Amino acid sequence: MTKTLAHQLAHYACSLQFEDLSKEVVHEVKRRVIDSIGCALGAWNEEPCVIARNVASEFSAKNGATIIGTNHKAPPDWAAFATGCCIRYFDYNDTYLSKEPAHPSDNIAAALAMAENLGANGRQLITAVALAYEVQCRFCDVASIRARGWDHVTYGAFSTALACAKLMKLDLEKTRHAVNIAGVACAAMRQARVGELSHWKGVAFANAARHGVYSALLACAGMTGPAPIFEGQMGFEKQLGVSLGKIGEKFSVPFPKMDHGPASMILNTSIKYWPAEYHSQSAIEAALLLRKEITDLAQVRALTIESHDASVDIIGSEPEKWKPETRETADHSLPYITAIALIDGEVTSKQFERERFADPKVWKFLEKVKVERNAELSAIYPGAVANIVHVDLSGGIRLTKRVDYPLGHAKNPLKDSEVEVKFNALVRPKLSEERAKKIVDLVWKLDEVKNVNGLMRAVEVQ
C-alpha cells in the first residue's frame, strides 16, 4: 500500500520546510512557546510535576534534554514527559475545539526535548511545532474519539512522533515507521477525564508525548512498526471505530490551499486567559462582568448557566462537579468555575487551592447553580464557545450576560503584550523580572538562534 495515511503523513512531514511557513505562523509559534514556558514554570512546584521531575531525574543522558526548570539532562523521552506535565497541569495552556478537543501546545515539550537533544536550530524547532499542531488539529477535525471511551491525547502520539521525526531529519520510510510505532500502543482511556479526576488528567498527554519521542527514536535506529497502522484489519480505525480517510486528502503535497499557507492550523487555536478548562472561559468572562453589577452576593438566589452540549457533557453534568474534592475536578467543573468567578471576582490559581474549592460555604453556594443545555449554543459550536450566565437576585431581578468568543479565542486573540503579561504573572514568583524578560526576548528571536541550549538554561529555577 503506497497511499496509506501513514505514508501521506510521512510525506507531508518530510516535505514541510521553514520557508513554507507564513510570517503569521512563525509568530504564533513563538507566542505559544512563551505561553507554554509560562504555564510550565507556573505549575513547576505542583505535586504531579514534582513527581514526574523526580522520576525523570533518576535517569541521565550525556546528550539528553533538559528537564524544564533544572540543569539535569535526561533521555529526551523522559524530559518530554516531565516538561509536558508542567506545561499541562494548570490547564492553562492553549486549546483547539473541533469534533475532538485538544491542547496542542502539549506537543511543545516533545519538540523542545528533541530539538535540544539534536542541537537543532530555532527554525527547525518552529517548523516541528507547526507540524505537530497541524497533525493533531486535523485529526481532531475528522473524528471524535471521546464518545467511544478514548482520550484526545491518543492523537498526540502521532503528532509528537512526526514532530520528532522531522527534527531528526528521518527519511520517508523511517518517518512512516515512527507513525506506525506510535500508533500501535497509543490508545489512552477517556476515564482520565470523567468522574473524580486525578493527577493523570493533567499528565496524560505528557505520557503520549513520551511515547511519540520514543517511537521516533526507535524508528531512527531502524525499528519497524506494524502497517498499515490506520487502515489495517486490526488497525487504529477498526479498534477506535473511526474513519480517518479524509485526513489523507488534506495531507497532500505540495500543500493544501490555506489563507496563511501550509501548517497554519495553529492560527485556529486559542490561548487561555484563565486557568480553567476551555469550555468555561466564556462563562468566566460573563460571570466577571456580572460581578461588577452585584453589590451584595447575599442577594443572589440562583445562578444558571446555559451552555452547549460539549461543555455540559465534559464539565457540567457529573455530580462531582458540584462538590469538587480535587484541583483536577475543580478546574473541570463548569458550576464551580462560574460560581467562584462570581464570588471572588477573579479566577487565578488561588481559586483552585483546596482551601478554596472545598470551602463548605462555596459548596453551599453551588447548590444554587444549575447548568442547562442550549440548542442554539450547541449549533454554533465549535466556531463559537458560548455560554449564557443568568444571576437571579432578591426582588425578582435577573442579570444576564452572554459571551461567544472569550478573551484569547482565535476570533478574539490576545495581544502580544497580553501574552507577556500572562507569562510574567506565572513566572515571576520563581524568576526575577530580568530573567523573565530574557526568556521572552530569546523566544521572540527563536528563528535566529543556532540551538535552544540558551533558552533551556534561561528557564532554570534557581
C-alpha positions in Angstrom: 0.0 0.0 0.0 1.6 3.3 -1.1 -1.2 5.7 -0.2 -1.9 4.8 3.3 -2.5 7.6 5.8 0.9 6.9 7.4 2.6 7.3 4.0 0.8 10.6 3.5 1.7 11.9 6.9 5.3 11.0 6.4 5.4 12.7 3.0 3.8 15.8 4.4 6.2 15.9 7.4 9.3 15.3 5.2 8.2 17.9 2.7 7.4 20.8 5.1 10.2 23.4 5.3 10.5 26.6 7.4 10.4 28.6 4.3 6.9 27.3 3.6 5.6 28.8 6.8 3.9 32.2 6.7 5.2 35.0 9.0 1.9 34.7 10.9 2.5 31.1 11.7 6.1 31.7 12.7 5.0 34.5 15.0 2.2 32.4 16.5 4.6 29.5 17.3 6.7 32.0 19.3 3.7 33.2 21.2 2.8 29.6 22.1 6.3 28.8 23.2 6.2 31.8 25.5 2.8 30.8 26.8 3.8 27.2 27.4 7.0 28.1 29.3 4.9 30.3 31.5 2.4 27.6 32.2 5.2 25.1 32.9 7.1 27.4 35.4 3.8 28.4 37.0 3.0 24.7 37.8 6.6 23.7 38.5 6.0 23.1 42.2 2.7 21.3 41.8 2.6 17.7 43.2 2.4 15.7 39.9 5.0 17.9 38.3 7.4 17.3 41.2 6.7 13.6 41.0 7.4 13.5 37.2 10.5 15.5 37.7 11.8 13.3 40.5 11.2 10.1 38.5 12.8 11.6 35.3 15.8 12.9 37.2 16.7 9.3 38.1 17.8 8.9 34.5 20.7 10.8 32.9 21.9 11.1 29.4 25.1 12.7 28.1 23.3 14.1 25.0 19.9 14.2 26.5 17.4 17.0 27.0 17.0 19.3 30.0 14.0 18.8 32.3 12.4 22.3 32.4 13.4 24.4 35.3 16.5 22.3 36.1 20.0 21.7 34.7 19.5 18.0 34.6 19.7 16.2 31.3 17.6 13.1 31.0 16.8 10.9 27.9 14.6 13.1 25.6 11.5 11.0 26.1 11.7 11.4 29.9 12.5 15.1 29.6 9.5 15.5 27.3 7.3 13.8 29.9 8.5 15.9 32.9 8.3 19.1 31.0 5.0 18.2 29.4 3.5 17.6 32.9 4.4 21.1 33.8 3.0 22.7 30.7 -0.3 21.0 31.0 -1.0 20.7 34.7 -2.6 24.1 35.4 -5.0 23.6 32.5 -3.8 27.0 31.3 -2.2 26.1 28.0 -3.9 26.6 24.7 -6.9 24.8 23.2 -8.3 23.7 19.9 -12.0 22.8 19.7 -13.5 20.6 17.0 -15.0 17.1 16.8 -12.4 16.2 19.4 -11.0 18.9 21.7 -7.2 19.2 22.3 -4.5 21.3 23.9 -2.0 21.4 21.0 0.8 23.2 22.9 1.2 19.9 24.7 3.3 19.0 21.7 5.9 21.7 22.6 7.6 19.7 25.4 8.5 16.9 22.9 9.7 19.3 20.3 11.9 21.2 22.8 13.4 18.0 24.2 14.2 16.6 20.8 15.5 19.9 19.4 17.9 20.3 22.3 19.0 16.6 22.1 19.9 17.0 18.4 21.3 20.6 18.6 18.5 21.7 16.2 18.2 25.4 15.4 15.3 27.7 16.1 13.8 27.4 12.6 13.8 23.7 12.8 12.0 23.8 16.2 9.4 26.2 14.9 8.8 24.0 11.9 8.4 20.9 14.1 5.9 22.7 16.4 3.8 24.0 13.5 3.8 20.5 12.0 2.6 19.0 15.4 -0.2 21.5 15.6 -1.2 20.8 12.1 -1.4 17.0 12.6 -3.2 17.0 15.9 -5.7 19.6 14.9 -6.5 17.9 11.6 -7.1 14.6 13.4 -9.5 16.4 15.8 -11.4 17.8 12.8 -12.0 14.4 11.3 -13.1 12.2 14.1 -14.2 12.4 17.8 -12.9 9.5 19.9 -14.1 10.5 23.4 -17.6 9.2 22.9 -16.0 5.8 22.2 -14.1 5.9 25.5 -10.8 7.1 24.2 -8.9 10.3 25.3 -8.0 13.1 22.9 -4.3 12.6 23.8 -4.3 9.5 21.7 -3.8 11.7 18.7 -0.8 13.3 20.4 1.3 10.3 20.0 1.1 10.7 16.2 1.7 14.5 16.2 4.7 14.3 18.6 6.2 11.3 16.7 6.1 13.3 13.4 7.5 16.5 15.0 10.4 14.5 16.4 11.0 12.6 13.1 11.1 16.0 11.4 13.7 17.3 13.8 15.7 14.1 13.4 15.5 14.5 9.6 14.3 11.0 9.1 13.6 9.8 5.6 10.1 8.9 4.4 10.3 5.3 5.4 11.7 5.8 8.9 9.1 8.6 9.4 6.4 6.3 8.4 7.6 3.7 10.9 7.7 6.3 13.6 4.0 6.8 12.9 3.4 3.0 12.9 5.2 2.5 16.2 3.4 5.5 17.8 0.0 4.2 16.7 0.3 0.6 17.8 0.3 1.4 21.5 -1.1 4.9 21.8 -4.8 4.5 22.8 -5.5 6.3 26.0 -8.6 5.7 28.0 -11.1 8.6 28.5 -11.5 7.6 32.1 -8.8 10.1 32.8 -11.4 12.8 32.3 -14.6 11.5 33.9 -15.7 11.1 37.5 -13.4 12.2 40.3 -10.4 13.4 38.4 -6.8 12.6 39.4 -3.2 13.8 38.6 -3.4 11.8 35.4 -5.8 14.3 33.8 -3.0 16.8 33.7 -0.2 14.4 32.6 -1.9 12.1 30.1 -0.6 14.0 27.1 2.9 14.1 28.6 2.8 10.3 28.5 1.6 10.4 24.9 4.4 12.8 24.1 6.9 10.5 25.8 5.7 7.7 23.6 5.9 9.9 20.5 9.6 10.7 21.2 10.3 7.1 22.0 8.7 6.0 18.7 10.8 8.4 16.7 14.0 7.3 18.4 13.3 3.7 17.7 12.4 4.4 14.1 15.7 6.4 13.7 17.6 3.3 14.9 15.9 1.1 12.3 13.0 -0.3 14.2 10.0 -1.0 12.0 6.3 -0.8 13.1 3.2 -2.7 12.1 1.4 -1.5 8.9 -1.0 -0.3 7.7 -1.4 1.2 11.2 -4.6 3.1 10.4 -6.5 1.1 7.8 -5.3 -2.4 8.8 -7.6 -5.3 9.7 -6.7 -4.8 13.4 -5.6 -1.2 12.9 -6.4 2.2 14.6 -9.6 2.8 12.7 -11.0 -0.6 13.5 -10.0 -0.5 17.2 -11.4 3.0 17.8 -14.3 2.8 15.5 -13.4 5.9 13.5 -12.7 6.7 9.8 -9.7 8.9 9.2 -9.6 8.7 5.4 -10.4 12.4 4.9 -7.1 13.3 6.6 -5.3 11.8 3.7 -7.0 14.3 1.4 -5.7 17.2 3.4 -2.2 15.9 3.9 -1.3 16.2 0.3 1.8 17.6 -1.4 2.7 20.2 -2.2 0.2 21.5 0.4 -3.4 22.2 0.8 -4.5 25.7 -0.1 -5.0 27.8 3.1 -5.2 31.6 3.7 -1.9 31.5 5.6 -0.1 28.8 3.8 0.8 25.2 5.0 0.8 24.1 8.6 -1.3 27.1 9.6 -3.8 25.3 11.8 -2.1 26.9 14.8 -3.8 30.1 13.8 -7.2 28.5 14.6 -6.3 27.6 18.1 -6.9 29.7 21.2 -4.8 30.9 24.2 -6.4 30.6 27.6 -6.9 33.8 29.6 -8.0 32.0 32.8 -6.5 28.8 34.3 -9.5 26.5 33.7 -11.0 24.1 31.2 -11.6 26.0 27.9 -15.4 25.5 27.6 -15.7 27.5 30.8 -13.8 30.5 29.6 -16.8 32.4 28.2 -18.7 31.6 31.4 -15.9 33.0 33.5 -15.9 36.2 31.4 -19.7 36.6 31.7 -19.6 36.0 35.4 -16.9 38.5 36.0 -18.8 41.1 34.0 -22.0 40.4 36.0 -20.0 40.6 39.3 -19.5 44.3 38.7 -23.3 44.8 38.8 -23.8 43.0 42.1 -23.1 44.9 45.3 -24.2 42.1 47.8 -23.7 38.4 47.0 -26.2 37.6 49.7 -28.9 38.8 47.3 -28.0 36.0 44.8 -30.8 33.5 44.8 -29.8 31.4 41.7 -27.1 31.1 39.2 -28.0 29.4 35.8 -25.5 28.6 33.1 -26.8 27.9 29.6 -24.2 26.1 27.6 -23.6 23.9 24.6 -23.6 20.1 24.6 -19.8 19.6 24.6 -19.5 21.9 27.7 -22.3 20.2 29.5 -21.0 16.7 28.7 -17.4 17.4 29.6 -17.6 19.8 32.6 -21.2 20.4 33.6 -23.1 17.2 34.2 -21.5 14.8 36.7 -22.4 15.2 40.4 -18.7 15.5 41.4 -18.7 18.9 39.6 -20.9 20.4 42.3 -18.7 19.1 45.1 -15.1 19.2 43.8 -12.6 17.4 46.0 -9.5 17.7 43.8 -8.0 20.5 41.9 -8.4 18.5 38.7 -12.2 18.2 39.3 -12.5 21.9 40.3 -10.8 23.2 37.1 -13.1 20.9 35.1 -16.3 22.0 36.8 -18.4 24.5 35.0 -20.6 25.2 38.0 -17.6 25.7 40.3 -15.6 27.8 37.9 -18.5 30.1 37.1 -19.6 30.4 40.7 -16.2 31.2 42.0 -15.7 33.8 39.4 -18.9 35.4 40.6 -18.0 35.0 44.3 -14.3 36.1 44.2 -14.3 38.4 41.2 -11.3 36.7 39.8 -10.1 33.3 38.6 -6.4 32.5 39.3 -4.5 29.6 40.7 -5.7 30.6 44.2 -9.3 29.6 43.2 -8.0 26.0 42.6 -6.3 25.6 46.0 -8.0 23.1 48.3 -9.0 25.5 51.0 -11.0 27.5 48.3 -12.7 24.8 46.2 -13.5 22.6 49.3 -14.8 25.5 51.4 -18.2 24.5 52.8 -19.6 28.0 52.0 -18.7 27.6 48.4 -20.3 24.1 48.3 -23.4 25.7 49.8 -23.4 28.4 47.1 -23.1 25.6 44.5 -26.5 24.3 45.5 -27.9 27.4 43.8 -26.2 26.6 40.5 -27.9 25.0 37.5 -26.4 24.0 34.1 -28.8 23.8 31.2 -28.3 22.8 27.6 -28.9 25.4 24.9 -29.6 24.2 21.4 -28.6 27.5 19.8 -25.2 27.5 21.5 -24.7 23.8 20.5 -25.4 24.7 16.9 -22.7 27.3 16.7 -20.1 25.2 18.4 -17.1 24.8 17.9 -17.0 28.0 15.8 -18.1 29.8 18.9 -17.6 28.6 22.5 -20.6 30.4 24.0 -22.1 30.5 27.5 -25.0 32.5 28.8 -24.9 33.2 32.6 -28.0 34.3 34.5 -28.0 35.6 38.1 -31.3 35.9 39.9 -31.3 38.4 42.7 -33.8 39.1 45.5 -36.8 41.1 44.4 -37.1 39.2 41.1 -34.2 40.9 39.4 -32.4 38.8 36.7 -29.0 39.8 35.3 -27.8 38.1 32.1 -24.6 38.1 30.1 -23.7 36.1 27.0 -20.1 35.7 25.7 -19.4 33.8 22.4 -15.7 34.4 21.9 -13.8 34.7 25.2 -10.6 36.6 25.6 -7.8 34.7 23.9 -10.1 32.9 21.4 -8.8 32.6 17.8 -11.5 35.2 16.9 -10.7 37.4 19.9 -6.9 36.9 20.2 -4.7 38.2 23.0 -2.2 40.9 22.0 1.5 40.1 22.3 1.7 42.3 25.4 -1.2 40.4 27.0 0.6 37.1 26.3 3.6 38.6 28.1 1.5 39.7 31.0 0.2 36.2 31.5 3.7 34.8 31.2 5.1 37.2 33.8 2.3 36.5 36.2 3.1 32.8 36.1 6.9 33.0 36.3 7.6 36.0 38.5 7.1 34.0 41.7 10.1 31.9 40.6 12.2 34.2 38.4 13.4 37.8 38.6 12.0 40.4 36.2 15.3 40.5 34.4 15.4 36.7 33.9 11.7 36.6 32.8 12.4 39.3 30.2 15.4 37.4 28.9 13.3 34.3 28.3 10.7 36.4 26.3 13.4 38.1 24.3 15.0 34.8 23.4 11.7 33.3 22.2 10.8 36.3 20.1 14.1 35.8 18.3 13.7 32.0 18.2 14.1 31.9 14.4 17.5 33.4 14.7 19.1 31.0 17.3 21.5 28.2 16.4 20.2 26.0 19.2 17.8 26.0 22.1 20.5 25.5 24.8 20.4 29.1 25.9 16.7 29.1 26.3 16.7 25.9 28.4 19.4 27.5 30.6 17.4 30.7 31.0 14.4 28.8 32.4 16.3 27.1 35.2 14.6 27.7 38.5 17.4 28.6 41.0 
